[in-house]
Amino acid sequence: MASDRVEYLSPEAWSQWHTELLQSAVNRAYNRVPFYRKRLEDVGIGPDDISSVEDISKLPFTTMEDISGNYPYGLFSVPLRDIVRIHTLRSGQPNPIALGYTKQDLKRRTELTARFFRSAGVKEEDIVQICLDPGMSLHGQDLKEGAEFLGALVIPPDPVSVLSRIRVMMDFKTTVLVTTPSYGLHILDTFKEKNMPIAALNLRLMVLLGETLTDDVRETFERELDVETRAAYGIFEASGPTMAYECERKNGLHLALDHVIAEVIDPVTGKVLPPGETGELVITTVTARANPLLRFRTGDITILDKSVCSCGRTTWRMSPVTGRSDNVVCVRGVKISPNHIKDLIAQATGGRNLPFVIVLGKMRHLTQVEILVAMDASFFSGSLPELHNWIRKTEDLFLESLGIRCRIRPVEYRSISSFLERGDVIVDGDMVK
């Protein structure tokens, strides 16, 4: 079946196909992944108990802790000789998370990304420039390969300054810009501050992902840059950066239902919620061969809409993400958890568990991260040059691990104690000025 035509299946065809795909995914997980076999047996479920897609709610959830706990190969459902690529990502858990891909997995991932670009109107003659932070490098690779699959010329992400990226954009006459909403605003502000001629740009389309695209920001881009906009959503653990994407109607993000089955649950009770209610997005991958995921809790808060879109696509739509069900924050497309910060501080201090507060602020539209670390004499009793050297090395460690730069600021415990007493590990910058 052509990859684009699948978006127009009837609801009855989707139900039948999802049932077959789910049965296959559960069989694969049960028979080839010891973790899933035990997890299913613990709740008295086997592959024969899945007779329709509605039976998905019988399956237990998979969490980030489960993925980390089975590092490195525990969730692989194929022999290592069939794996052609492995990606790892720090998770804030005791272990990183690792995902493997077969040739078939990579082919499907690339085709899905290309399908999104095609639906957004990207063509062979386009020049696609990708501007993402290093922390989103895995998404950047998928996006590059998807655009190349269409035959477009691609300028991949690099760590250069915004002015260098703008020069490339102008010199090579970029027609499609792929970035986060906040970085897009940063580029626009730089144009204005430097009195650069926006009219000289060849941009006609902006692809925005990694953060929620608000109506106000979309209107700003379309008005001031005279471009079309498309939003996309994806997670590292499942199907890549374009697991859900906008059509020309811009009325929600179409889920790639030929690759995933989506649910929305009450984040507290785990109960499945009906379409139209707000809850946590749960994803089951049904085409992944190397790393099947059953009912993975994404932590992202959204709404599902199962009605047919006016564009004619019958794929379910999700609303833009409005928040998290946990204390993870998204900074320029990179997810950061307090557990991850705690782990990095311990690494930088030789295993010490120093109290800290994460402070988020805005500078020229880009979220800035400052970590206030409570120092005591048991850790630091040396000279100021030694402390400055430690700060520099720790900031380098955070940049290498997270892919975004964080400022480390040593403070006295009393200066952050009021936040810690209230349980506020993540605070707004205005609260600590």
Buried (B, 14 or more C-beta within 10 A) or exposed (E): EEBEEBBEBEEEEBBBBBBEBBBBBBBBBBEBBEBBBEBBEEEEBEBEEBEEBEBBEBBBBBBBBBBBBBBBEBBBBBEEEBBEBBBEBBBBBEBBBBBBBBEBBBEBBBBBBBBBBBBBEBEEEBBBBBBBBBBBBBBBBBBBBBBBBBEBBBBBBEEEEBEEBBEBBBEEEBBBBBBBBBBBBBBBBBBEEEEBEEEEBEBBBBBBBBBBBEEEBBEBBEEEBEBBBBBBBBBBBBBBBBBBBBBEEBBBBBBBBBBBBBBBBBBEEBEBBEEEEBBBBBBBBBBBBBBBBBBBBBBBBBBBBBEBBEBEBBBBBBBBBEBBBBBBBBBBBBBBBBBBBBBBBEEBBEEEEBBBBBBBBEEEBBBBBBBBBBBEEEBBEEEEEEEEEBBEEBBEBBBEBBBBBBBBBBBEEEEBEEBBEEEBBBBEBEEBE
